[in-house]
């Protein structure tokens, strides 16, 4: 960029390039597809903004990056090492906001949510099998993972539970994801006017900052850190 110093825009570009891939402004899509992408990203943003434990929305864009038609960037206010169940569920609901918006607005769903669904399924299964966050299966770990310690990568999972437990795991994962999807749809129906307003603004300017997004849709409830607090 022929600049002599690295400033905030360069930092943000580097982060977004790592998370979502390089910008692809030359990618041409039809007006109809652009409208779907706008509602998909607006759905993510509106749902995330409505859940107190979800991270604040930092940026919403319908500029293509990597394989994604658009992206919504939510960033935590502070570093954390512990993840509460409410925070994890909030993340899952937020990830499903794009698919939920497509269904509500277009009465159809597209392949645009494929990466969201992969992440949601993996998170829900981790909650059930690794984190003991399933009421039905309790505070236990299911399956022994072998990892390449130095690479931080899993190489296999040894199943140490019965076929009946395997079915219960699948059912619990399905319940978690389905409940989250229904919650995402409920939030978007409640804030349908804001969903429309954000999507229409995205179609006009393509990228919205947190400030502009929150000027259209201020958080309906105060944001929480996502770290569990002492109950009063």
FIKOLZA-1660 file (N, C-alpha, C; in steps of 0.1 Angstrom, whole numbers, plus 5000, padded with zeros to 4 digits):
% residues 232
   i   px   py   pz ch aa at
   1 5008 4988 5000  A  X  N
   1 5000 5000 5000  A  X CA
   1 5008 5013 5000  A  X  C
   2 5022 5011 4999  A  X  N
   2 5031 5023 4999  A  X CA
   2 5030 5031 5011  A  X  C
   3 5027 5025 5023  A  X  N
   3 5027 5033 5035  A  X CA
   3 5040 5030 5043  A  X  C
   4 5043 5040 5051  A  X  N
   4 5056 5039 5059  A  X CA
   4 5054 5033 5073  A  X  C
   5 5041 5031 5077  A  X  N
   5 5038 5025 5090  A  X CA
   5 5026 5016 5089  A  X  C
   6 5026 5006 5098  A  X  N
   6 5014 4997 5098  A  X CA
   6 5004 5003 5108  A  X  C
   7 4992 5006 5103  A  X  N
   7 4982 5012 5111  A  X CA
   7 4970 5002 5113  A  X  C
   8 4960 5006 5120  A  X  N
   8 4949 4997 5123  A  X CA
   8 4942 4991 5111  A  X  C
   9 4940 4998 5100  A  X  N
   9 4934 4991 5088  A  X CA
   9 4943 4979 5083  A  X  C
  10 4956 4981 5084  A  X  N
  10 4965 4970 5079  A  X CA
  10 4964 4958 5089  A  X  C
  11 4963 4961 5102  A  X  N
  11 4961 4950 5112  A  X CA
  11 4948 4943 5110  A  X  C
  12 4937 4950 5107  A  X  N
  12 4924 4944 5105  A  X CA
  12 4924 4936 5092  A  X  C
  13 4931 4941 5082  A  X  N
  13 4931 4933 5069  A  X CA
  13 4939 4920 5071  A  X  C
  14 4950 4921 5079  A  X  N
  14 4958 4908 5082  A  X CA
  14 4949 4898 5089  A  X  C
  15 4942 4903 5099  A  X  N
  15 4934 4894 5107  A  X CA
  15 4923 4887 5099  A  X  C
  16 4916 4896 5091  A  X  N
  16 4905 4891 5082  A  X CA
  16 4910 4881 5071  A  X  C
  17 4922 4884 5066  A  X  N
  17 4928 4875 5056  A  X CA
  17 4931 4862 5062  A  X  C
  18 4935 4861 5074  A  X  N
  18 4938 4848 5081  A  X CA
  18 4925 4841 5084  A  X  C
  19 4915 4848 5089  A  X  N
  19 4902 4842 5093  A  X CA
  19 4894 4837 5081  A  X  C
  20 4893 4846 5071  A  X  N
  20 4883 4844 5060  A  X CA
  20 4890 4842 5046  A  X  C
  21 4903 4846 5045  A  X  N
  21 4909 4846 5032  A  X CA
  21 4910 4859 5025  A  X  C
  22 4918 4860 5014  A  X  N
  22 4920 4873 5007  A  X CA
  22 4907 4878 5001  A  X  C
  23 4906 4891 5001  A  X  N
  23 4894 4898 4994  A  X CA
  23 4893 4894 4979  A  X  C
  24 4881 4892 4975  A  X  N
  24 4879 4888 4960  A  X CA
  24 4869 4898 4954  A  X  C
  25 4873 4910 4953  A  X  N
  25 4864 4921 4948  A  X CA
  25 4860 4918 4934  A  X  C
  26 4869 4911 4927  A  X  N
  26 4866 4908 4912  A  X CA
  26 4855 4897 4910  A  X  C
  27 4852 4891 4921  A  X  N
  27 4842 4880 4920  A  X CA
  27 4828 4886 4917  A  X  C
  28 4822 4882 4906  A  X  N
  28 4809 4887 4902  A  X CA
  28 4798 4877 4906  A  X  C
  29 4788 4883 4912  A  X  N
  29 4776 4875 4916  A  X CA
  29 4764 4883 4912  A  X  C
  30 4753 4876 4910  A  X  N
  30 4741 4882 4905  A  X CA
  30 4735 4890 4917  A  X  C
  31 4725 4899 4913  A  X  N
  31 4719 4908 4923  A  X CA
  31 4711 4899 4933  A  X  C
  32 4705 4888 4928  A  X  N
  32 4697 4879 4937  A  X CA
  32 4706 4872 4947  A  X  C
  33 4718 4867 4942  A  X  N
  33 4727 4861 4952  A  X CA
  33 4733 4871 4962  A  X  C
  34 4735 4883 4957  A  X  N
  34 4741 4893 4966  A  X CA
  34 4731 4896 4977  A  X  C
  35 4718 4896 4974  A  X  N
  35 4707 4899 4983  A  X CA
  35 4707 4887 4994  A  X  C
  36 4708 4875 4989  A  X  N
  36 4709 4864 4998  A  X CA
  36 4720 4865 5008  A  X  C
  37 4732 4868 5003  A  X  N
  37 4744 4870 5011  A  X CA
  37 4742 4881 5021  A  X  C
  38 4736 4892 5017  A  X  N
  38 4733 4903 5026  A  X CA
  38 4724 4899 5038  A  X  C
  39 4714 4892 5035  A  X  N
  39 4705 4887 5045  A  X CA
  39 4712 4876 5054  A  X  C
  40 4720 4868 5048  A  X  N
  40 4727 4858 5055  A  X CA
  40 4736 4864 5066  A  X  C
  41 4744 4874 5061  A  X  N
  41 4753 4880 5071  A  X CA
  41 4746 4889 5081  A  X  C
  42 4735 4896 5076  A  X  N
  42 4727 4904 5086  A  X CA
  42 4721 4894 5096  A  X  C
  43 4717 4882 5092  A  X  N
  43 4712 4873 5102  A  X CA
  43 4722 4869 5113  A  X  C
  44 4734 4866 5109  A  X  N
  44 4745 4864 5118  A  X CA
  44 4746 4875 5128  A  X  C
  45 4747 4887 5123  A  X  N
  45 4749 4899 5131  A  X CA
  45 4738 4902 5140  A  X  C
  46 4726 4902 5136  A  X  N
  46 4714 4905 5144  A  X CA
  46 4713 4895 5155  A  X  C
  47 4715 4882 5152  A  X  N
  47 4714 4872 5163  A  X CA
  47 4725 4873 5173  A  X  C
  48 4737 4875 5168  A  X  N
  48 4749 4877 5178  A  X CA
  48 4747 4889 5187  A  X  C
  49 4741 4900 5181  A  X  N
  49 4740 4912 5188  A  X CA
  49 4729 4911 5199  A  X  C
  50 4719 4901 5197  A  X  N
  50 4708 4900 5206  A  X CA
  50 4711 4891 5218  A  X  C
  51 4722 4883 5217  A  X  N
  51 4725 4874 5228  A  X CA
  51 4736 4880 5237  A  X  C
  52 4733 4882 5250  A  X  N
  52 4742 4890 5258  A  X CA
  52 4756 4883 5259  A  X  C
  53 4757 4869 5259  A  X  N
  53 4769 4863 5261  A  X CA
  53 4778 4862 5248  A  X  C
  54 4771 4865 5236  A  X  N
  54 4779 4864 5223  A  X CA
  54 4788 4876 5222  A  X  C
  55 4799 4874 5215  A  X  N
  55 4809 4885 5213  A  X CA
  55 4802 4896 5205  A  X  C
  56 4806 4909 5208  A  X  N
  56 4801 4920 5200  A  X CA
  56 4805 4919 5185  A  X  C
  57 4796 4923 5177  A  X  N
  57 4798 4923 5162  A  X CA
  57 4808 4935 5159  A  X  C
  58 4819 4931 5153  A  X  N
  58 4830 4941 5150  A  X CA
  58 4828 4946 5136  A  X  C
  59 4824 4938 5127  A  X  N
  59 4823 4941 5112  A  X CA
  59 4814 4932 5105  A  X  C
  60 4806 4937 5096  A  X  N
  60 4798 4928 5087  A  X CA
  60 4800 4932 5073  A  X  C
  61 4803 4922 5064  A  X  N
  61 4806 4926 5051  A  X CA
  61 4800 4915 5041  A  X  C
  62 4797 4920 5029  A  X  N
  62 4793 4911 5018  A  X CA
  62 4803 4912 5007  A  X  C
  63 4815 4916 5010  A  X  N
  63 4827 4915 5001  A  X CA
  63 4832 4901 5002  A  X  C
  64 4833 4894 4991  A  X  N
  64 4838 4880 4992  A  X CA
  64 4852 4879 4997  A  X  C
  65 4854 4869 5005  A  X  N
  65 4868 4866 5010  A  X CA
  65 4870 4851 5009  A  X  C
  66 4881 4846 5003  A  X  N
  66 4883 4832 5002  A  X CA
  66 4871 4826 4994  A  X  C
  67 4865 4815 5001  A  X  N
  67 4854 4808 4995  A  X CA
  67 4841 4814 5000  A  X  C
  68 4841 4823 5009  A  X  N
  68 4829 4829 5015  A  X CA
  68 4824 4841 5007  A  X  C
  69 4811 4842 5006  A  X  N
  69 4805 4853 4999  A  X CA
  69 4805 4865 5007  A  X  C
  70 4805 4864 5020  A  X  N
  70 4806 4875 5029  A  X CA
  70 4810 4870 5043  A  X  C
  71 4811 4878 5053  A  X  N
  71 4816 4874 5066  A  X CA
  71 4811 4884 5077  A  X  C
  72 4809 4878 5089  A  X  N
  72 4806 4886 5100  A  X CA
  72 4817 4884 5111  A  X  C
  73 4823 4894 5115  A  X  N
  73 4834 4893 5125  A  X CA
  73 4830 4897 5138  A  X  C
  74 4829 4888 5148  A  X  N
  74 4826 4891 5162  A  X CA
  74 4839 4889 5170  A  X  C
  75 4842 4899 5178  A  X  N
  75 4855 4898 5186  A  X CA
  75 4852 4900 5201  A  X  C
  76 4859 4892 5209  A  X  N
  76 4857 4893 5223  A  X CA
  76 4862 4906 5229  A  X  C
  77 4856 4911 5239  A  X  N
  77 4861 4924 5245  A  X CA
  77 4874 4921 5253  A  X  C
  78 4875 4909 5258  A  X  N
  78 4888 4906 5266  A  X CA
  78 4892 4892 5263  A  X  C
  79 4904 4889 5266  A  X  N
  79 4909 4875 5264  A  X CA
  79 4903 4866 5275  A  X  C
  80 4900 4853 5271  A  X  N
  80 4894 4844 5280  A  X CA
  80 4900 4830 5278  A  X  C
  81 4901 4822 5288  A  X  N
  81 4906 4809 5287  A  X CA
  81 4895 4799 5290  A  X  C
  82 4885 4803 5298  A  X  N
  82 4873 4795 5302  A  X CA
  82 4861 4799 5293  A  X  C
  83 4854 4789 5288  A  X  N
  83 4842 4791 5280  A  X CA
  83 4830 4786 5288  A  X  C
  84 4820 4794 5291  A  X  N
  84 4808 4790 5298  A  X CA
  84 4799 4783 5288  A  X  C
  85 4790 4775 5293  A  X  N
  85 4780 4768 5284  A  X CA
  85 4771 4778 5277  A  X  C
  86 4767 4789 5284  A  X  N
  86 4758 4799 5277  A  X CA
  86 4766 4806 5266  A  X  C
  87 4779 4808 5268  A  X  N
  87 4787 4814 5257  A  X CA
  87 4788 4805 5245  A  X  C
  88 4790 4792 5248  A  X  N
  88 4791 4783 5237  A  X CA
  88 4778 4782 5229  A  X  C
  89 4767 4781 5237  A  X  N
  89 4754 4781 5230  A  X CA
  89 4751 4793 5222  A  X  C
  90 4755 4805 5228  A  X  N
  90 4754 4817 5221  A  X CA
  90 4761 4817 5208  A  X  C
  91 4773 4812 5208  A  X  N
  91 4781 4811 5195  A  X CA
  91 4774 4802 5185  A  X  C
  92 4768 4791 5190  A  X  N
  92 4761 4782 5181  A  X CA
  92 4749 4789 5175  A  X  C
  93 4741 4795 5183  A  X  N
  93 4729 4803 5178  A  X CA
  93 4733 4813 5168  A  X  C
  94 4744 4821 5171  A  X  N
  94 4749 4831 5162  A  X CA
  94 4753 4825 5148  A  X  C
  95 4760 4814 5149  A  X  N
  95 4764 4807 5136  A  X CA
  95 4753 4803 5128  A  X  C
  96 4741 4800 5134  A  X  N
  96 4730 4795 5127  A  X CA
  96 4721 4807 5123  A  X  C
  97 4724 4819 5126  A  X  N
  97 4716 4831 5123  A  X CA
  97 4716 4833 5108  A  X  C
  98 4726 4829 5100  A  X  N
  98 4726 4831 5086  A  X CA
  98 4716 4822 5079  A  X  C
  99 4717 4809 5082  A  X  N
  99 4707 4799 5077  A  X CA
  99 4693 4803 5081  A  X  C
 100 4691 4807 5093  A  X  N
 100 4678 4811 5098  A  X CA
 100 4672 4822 5090  A  X  C
 101 4680 4832 5087  A  X  N
 101 4676 4844 5080  A  X CA
 101 4672 4840 5066  A  X  C
 102 4679 4831 5059  A  X  N
 102 4676 4826 5046  A  X CA
 102 4662 4820 5046  A  X  C
 103 4659 4811 5056  A  X  N
 103 4647 4804 5057  A  X CA
 103 4635 4814 5059  A  X  C
 104 4637 4824 5068  A  X  N
 104 4626 4833 5071  A  X CA
 104 4623 4843 5059  A  X  C
 105 4634 4848 5053  A  X  N
 105 4632 4858 5043  A  X CA
 105 4628 4852 5029  A  X  C
 106 4635 4841 5026  A  X  N
 106 4633 4836 5012  A  X CA
 106 4625 4823 5012  A  X  C
 107 4621 4818 5024  A  X  N
 107 4614 4805 5025  A  X CA
 107 4622 4794 5017  A  X  C
 108 4635 4795 5018  A  X  N
 108 4644 4785 5012  A  X CA
 108 4657 4785 5019  A  X  C
 109 4666 4776 5017  A  X  N
 109 4679 4776 5022  A  X CA
 109 4689 4773 5011  A  X  C
 110 4701 4778 5013  A  X  N
 110 4712 4776 5003  A  X CA
 110 4724 4769 5008  A  X  C
 111 4733 4767 5000  A  X  N
 111 4746 4760 5003  A  X CA
 111 4755 4770 5010  A  X  C
 112 4751 4782 5012  A  X  N
 112 4760 4792 5018  A  X CA
 112 4764 4790 5032  A  X  C
 113 4755 4782 5039  A  X  N
 113 4757 4779 5053  A  X CA
 113 4766 4767 5056  A  X  C
 114 4772 4761 5046  A  X  N
 114 4779 4748 5048  A  X CA
 114 4790 4749 5059  A  X  C
 115 4798 4760 5058  A  X  N
 115 4809 4761 5068  A  X CA
 115 4803 4763 5082  A  X  C
 116 4792 4771 5083  A  X  N
 116 4786 4774 5096  A  X CA
 116 4781 4761 5102  A  X  C
 117 4775 4752 5094  A  X  N
 117 4769 4740 5099  A  X CA
 117 4780 4730 5103  A  X  C
 118 4792 4730 5096  A  X  N
 118 4803 4722 5101  A  X CA
 118 4808 4726 5114  A  X  C
 119 4809 4739 5116  A  X  N
 119 4814 4744 5129  A  X CA
 119 4804 4742 5140  A  X  C
 120 4791 4744 5137  A  X  N
 120 4781 4742 5147  A  X CA
 120 4781 4727 5152  A  X  C
 121 4781 4718 5142  A  X  N
 121 4781 4704 5145  A  X CA
 121 4793 4700 5154  A  X  C
 122 4804 4705 5150  A  X  N
 122 4816 4701 5158  A  X CA
 122 4816 4707 5172  A  X  C
 123 4811 4719 5173  A  X  N
 123 4810 4725 5187  A  X CA
 123 4800 4718 5195  A  X  C
 124 4789 4715 5190  A  X  N
 124 4778 4708 5198  A  X CA
 124 4783 4694 5202  A  X  C
 125 4790 4687 5193  A  X  N
 125 4795 4673 5197  A  X CA
 125 4806 4675 5207  A  X  C
 126 4814 4685 5206  A  X  N
 126 4825 4687 5217  A  X CA
 126 4818 4690 5230  A  X  C
 127 4808 4698 5230  A  X  N
 127 4801 4701 5243  A  X CA
 127 4795 4688 5249  A  X  C
 128 4790 4679 5241  A  X  N
 128 4784 4667 5246  A  X CA
 128 4794 4656 5250  A  X  C
 129 4805 4654 5242  A  X  N
 129 4814 4643 5244  A  X CA
 129 4826 4647 5252  A  X  C
 130 4831 4660 5251  A  X  N
 130 4843 4664 5258  A  X CA
 130 4842 4673 5270  A  X  C
 131 4831 4681 5270  A  X  N
 131 4830 4691 5280  A  X CA
 131 4819 4688 5291  A  X  C
 132 4812 4676 5290  A  X  N
 132 4802 4673 5300  A  X CA
 132 4791 4682 5301  A  X  C
 133 4787 4688 5289  A  X  N
 133 4776 4699 5290  A  X CA
 133 4763 4694 5284  A  X  C
 134 4761 4681 5285  A  X  N
 134 4748 4675 5282  A  X CA
 134 4741 4671 5294  A  X  C
 135 4728 4675 5296  A  X  N
 135 4720 4671 5308  A  X CA
 135 4718 4656 5308  A  X  C
 136 4715 4651 5296  A  X  N
 136 4712 4637 5295  A  X CA
 136 4724 4628 5298  A  X  C
 137 4735 4631 5293  A  X  N
 137 4747 4623 5294  A  X CA
 137 4757 4626 5306  A  X  C
 138 4754 4638 5311  A  X  N
 138 4761 4641 5324  A  X CA
 138 4776 4646 5322  A  X  C
 139 4783 4648 5333  A  X  N
 139 4796 4653 5333  A  X CA
 139 4807 4642 5331  A  X  C
 140 4806 4637 5319  A  X  N
 140 4816 4626 5315  A  X CA
 140 4822 4629 5302  A  X  C
 141 4833 4623 5299  A  X  N
 141 4840 4623 5286  A  X CA
 141 4837 4610 5279  A  X  C
 142 4834 4611 5266  A  X  N
 142 4831 4599 5258  A  X CA
 142 4841 4599 5247  A  X  C
 143 4849 4588 5247  A  X  N
 143 4859 4586 5236  A  X CA
 143 4872 4591 5240  A  X  C
 144 4882 4583 5238  A  X  N
 144 4896 4587 5241  A  X CA
 144 4903 4591 5229  A  X  C
 145 4908 4603 5229  A  X  N
 145 4914 4609 5217  A  X CA
 145 4929 4607 5218  A  X  C
 146 4935 4603 5206  A  X  N
 146 4950 4602 5205  A  X CA
 146 4954 4614 5197  A  X  C
 147 4964 4622 5203  A  X  N
 147 4968 4634 5196  A  X CA
 147 4983 4634 5193  A  X  C
 148 4987 4641 5183  A  X  N
 148 5001 4644 5180  A  X CA
 148 5004 4656 5189  A  X  C
 149 5010 4654 5200  A  X  N
 149 5011 4665 5210  A  X CA
 149 5018 4677 5205  A  X  C
 150 5029 4675 5197  A  X  N
 150 5037 4687 5193  A  X CA
 150 5030 4694 5182  A  X  C
 151 5021 4688 5175  A  X  N
 151 5014 4694 5164  A  X CA
 151 5000 4699 5168  A  X  C
 152 4995 4694 5180  A  X  N
 152 4982 4698 5185  A  X CA
 152 4971 4693 5176  A  X  C
 153 4973 4682 5170  A  X  N
 153 4963 4677 5160  A  X CA
 153 4959 4663 5164  A  X  C
 154 4946 4660 5163  A  X  N
 154 4940 4647 5167  A  X CA
 154 4943 4637 5155  A  X  C
 155 4947 4625 5158  A  X  N
 155 4949 4615 5148  A  X CA
 155 4939 4604 5148  A  X  C
 156 4933 4602 5160  A  X  N
 156 4923 4591 5160  A  X CA
 156 4914 4593 5173  A  X  C
 157 4903 4586 5173  A  X  N
 157 4895 4586 5185  A  X CA
 157 4891 4572 5188  A  X  C
 158 4894 4567 5200  A  X  N
 158 4890 4554 5204  A  X CA
 158 4877 4554 5211  A  X  C
 159 4867 4547 5206  A  X  N
 159 4854 4547 5212  A  X CA
 159 4853 4537 5224  A  X  C
 160 4850 4543 5235  A  X  N
 160 4850 4534 5247  A  X CA
 160 4836 4534 5253  A  X  C
 161 4826 4535 5244  A  X  N
 161 4812 4535 5249  A  X CA
 161 4803 4526 5240  A  X  C
 162 4792 4523 5245  A  X  N
 162 4783 4513 5237  A  X CA
 162 4776 4520 5226  A  X  C
 163 4769 4511 5218  A  X  N
 163 4761 4516 5207  A  X CA
 163 4749 4525 5212  A  X  C
 164 4744 4521 5223  A  X  N
 164 4733 4529 5229  A  X CA
 164 4737 4543 5233  A  X  C
 165 4749 4544 5238  A  X  N
 165 4755 4557 5242  A  X CA
 165 4757 4565 5229  A  X  C
 166 4762 4558 5219  A  X  N
 166 4765 4565 5206  A  X CA
 166 4752 4571 5200  A  X  C
 167 4741 4564 5202  A  X  N
 167 4728 4569 5197  A  X CA
 167 4724 4581 5205  A  X  C
 168 4727 4580 5219  A  X  N
 168 4723 4591 5227  A  X CA
 168 4731 4604 5224  A  X  C
 169 4744 4602 5221  A  X  N
 169 4753 4613 5218  A  X CA
 169 4747 4620 5205  A  X  C
 170 4744 4612 5195  A  X  N
 170 4739 4618 5183  A  X CA
 170 4726 4625 5185  A  X  C
 171 4717 4620 5194  A  X  N
 171 4705 4626 5197  A  X CA
 171 4707 4639 5205  A  X  C
 172 4716 4639 5214  A  X  N
 172 4719 4651 5222  A  X CA
 172 4725 4662 5213  A  X  C
 173 4733 4658 5204  A  X  N
 173 4739 4668 5195  A  X CA
 173 4728 4674 5186  A  X  C
 174 4719 4666 5182  A  X  N
 174 4708 4670 5173  A  X CA
 174 4699 4680 5181  A  X  C
 175 4696 4676 5194  A  X  N
 175 4687 4685 5202  A  X CA
 175 4694 4698 5204  A  X  C
 176 4707 4698 5208  A  X  N
 176 4714 4711 5210  A  X CA
 176 4713 4720 5197  A  X  C
 177 4716 4714 5186  A  X  N
 177 4716 4722 5173  A  X CA
 177 4702 4727 5169  A  X  C
 178 4692 4718 5170  A  X  N
 178 4678 4721 5167  A  X CA
 178 4673 4732 5176  A  X  C
 179 4676 4731 5189  A  X  N
 179 4671 4742 5199  A  X CA
 179 4678 4755 5195  A  X  C
 180 4691 4755 5192  A  X  N
 180 4698 4767 5188  A  X CA
 180 4692 4773 5176  A  X  C
 181 4688 4765 5166  A  X  N
 181 4683 4770 5153  A  X CA
 181 4669 4776 5156  A  X  C
 182 4661 4770 5164  A  X  N
 182 4648 4776 5167  A  X CA
 182 4650 4789 5174  A  X  C
 183 4660 4790 5183  A  X  N
 183 4662 4803 5190  A  X CA
 183 4667 4813 5180  A  X  C
 184 4675 4810 5171  A  X  N
 184 4680 4819 5161  A  X CA
 184 4668 4825 5153  A  X  C
 185 4659 4816 5149  A  X  N
 185 4647 4820 5141  A  X CA
 185 4638 4829 5149  A  X  C
 186 4636 4826 5162  A  X  N
 186 4628 4834 5171  A  X CA
 186 4633 4848 5172  A  X  C
 187 4647 4849 5174  A  X  N
 187 4653 4862 5175  A  X CA
 187 4651 4870 5163  A  X  C
 188 4652 4864 5151  A  X  N
 188 4651 4871 5138  A  X CA
 188 4637 4876 5136  A  X  C
 189 4627 4867 5140  A  X  N
 189 4613 4871 5138  A  X CA
 189 4610 4883 5147  A  X  C
 190 4616 4883 5159  A  X  N
 190 4614 4894 5169  A  X CA
 190 4620 4907 5164  A  X  C
 191 4631 4906 5157  A  X  N
 191 4638 4918 5152  A  X CA
 191 4638 4919 5137  A  X  C
 192 4627 4915 5130  A  X  N
 192 4627 4914 5116  A  X CA
 192 4630 4928 5109  A  X  C
 193 4625 4938 5115  A  X  N
 193 4627 4952 5109  A  X CA
 193 4642 4955 5109  A  X  C
 194 4649 4951 5120  A  X  N
 194 4663 4954 5121  A  X CA
 194 4671 4945 5111  A  X  C
 195 4666 4933 5109  A  X  N
 195 4673 4924 5099  A  X CA
 195 4672 4930 5085  A  X  C
 196 4660 4935 5082  A  X  N
 196 4658 4941 5069  A  X CA
 196 4667 4954 5067  A  X  C
 197 4667 4962 5078  A  X  N
 197 4675 4974 5077  A  X CA
 197 4690 4972 5076  A  X  C
 198 4695 4962 5083  A  X  N
 198 4709 4959 5082  A  X CA
 198 4713 4953 5068  A  X  C
 199 4704 4944 5063  A  X  N
 199 4706 4938 5050  A  X CA
 199 4706 4949 5039  A  X  C
 200 4696 4958 5039  A  X  N
 200 4695 4968 5029  A  X CA
 200 4707 4977 5030  A  X  C
 201 4712 4980 5042  A  X  N
 201 4724 4989 5043  A  X CA
 201 4736 4982 5037  A  X  C
 202 4737 4969 5040  A  X  N
 202 4749 4962 5034  A  X CA
 202 4749 4962 5019  A  X  C
 203 4737 4961 5013  A  X  N
 203 4736 4961 4998  A  X CA
 203 4740 4975 4993  A  X  C
 204 4739 4985 5001  A  X  N
 204 4743 4999 4997  A  X CA
 204 4758 5001 4998  A  X  C
 205 4764 4997 5010  A  X  N
 205 4778 5000 5013  A  X CA
 205 4787 4988 5014  A  X  C
 206 4782 4976 5014  A  X  N
 206 4789 4963 5014  A  X CA
 206 4796 4960 5027  A  X  C
 207 4802 4970 5034  A  X  N
 207 4809 4967 5047  A  X CA
 207 4804 4977 5057  A  X  C
 208 4801 4971 5069  A  X  N
 208 4796 4979 5080  A  X CA
 208 4805 4978 5092  A  X  C
 209 4809 4989 5098  A  X  N
 209 4817 4988 5111  A  X CA
 209 4807 4986 5122  A  X  C
 210 4813 4983 5134  A  X  N
 210 4805 4981 5146  A  X CA
 210 4797 4993 5149  A  X  C
 211 4803 5005 5147  A  X  N
 211 4796 5017 5151  A  X CA
 211 4784 5019 5142  A  X  C
 212 4785 5017 5129  A  X  N
 212 4774 5018 5120  A  X CA
 212 4763 5008 5122  A  X  C
 213 4768 4995 5124  A  X  N
 213 4758 4984 5127  A  X CA
 213 4750 4987 5139  A  X  C
 214 4757 4992 5150  A  X  N
 214 4749 4994 5163  A  X CA
 214 4741 5007 5162  A  X  C
 215 4744 5016 5153  A  X  N
 215 4735 5027 5151  A  X CA
 215 4722 5023 5145  A  X  C
 216 4722 5012 5138  A  X  N
 216 4709 5007 5132  A  X CA
 216 4703 4998 5142  A  X  C
 217 4711 4990 5149  A  X  N
 217 4705 4980 5159  A  X CA
 217 4714 4979 5171  A  X  C
 218 4711 4988 5181  A  X  N
 218 4718 4988 5194  A  X CA
 218 4716 4975 5201  A  X  C
 219 4725 4969 5208  A  X  N
 219 4722 4957 5215  A  X CA
 219 4710 4958 5224  A  X  C
 220 4700 4949 5222  A  X  N
 220 4688 4950 5230  A  X CA
 220 4690 4947 5245  A  X  C
 221 4701 4939 5248  A  X  N
 221 4704 4937 5262  A  X CA
 221 4719 4940 5264  A  X  C
 222 4723 4945 5276  A  X  N
 222 4738 4948 5278  A  X CA
 222 4746 4935 5276  A  X  C
 223 4757 4937 5269  A  X  N
 223 4766 4925 5266  A  X CA
 223 4773 4920 5279  A  X  C
 224 4775 4907 5280  A  X  N
 224 4782 4901 5291  A  X CA
 224 4795 4896 5286  A  X  C
 225 4804 4893 5294  A  X  N
 225 4818 4888 5290  A  X CA
 225 4817 4874 5284  A  X  C
 226 4807 4867 5288  A  X  N
 226 4806 4852 5284  A  X CA
 226 4813 4843 5295  A  X  C
 227 4820 4849 5304  A  X  N
 227 4826 4842 5315  A  X CA
 227 4815 4841 5327  A  X  C
 228 4812 4830 5332  A  X  N
 228 4802 4829 5342  A  X CA
 228 4805 4838 5354  A  X  C
 229 4794 4844 5360  A  X  N
 229 4796 4853 5371  A  X CA
 229 4789 4847 5384  A  X  C
 230 4794 4852 5395  A  X  N
 230 4788 4847 5408  A  X CA
 230 4773 4852 5408  A  X  C
 231 4764 4843 5411  A  X  N
 231 4750 4846 5412  A  X CA
 231 4747 4854 5425  A  X  C
 232 4739 4865 5423  A  X  N
 232 4736 4873 5435  A  X CA
 232 4724 4867 5443  A  X  C
% end
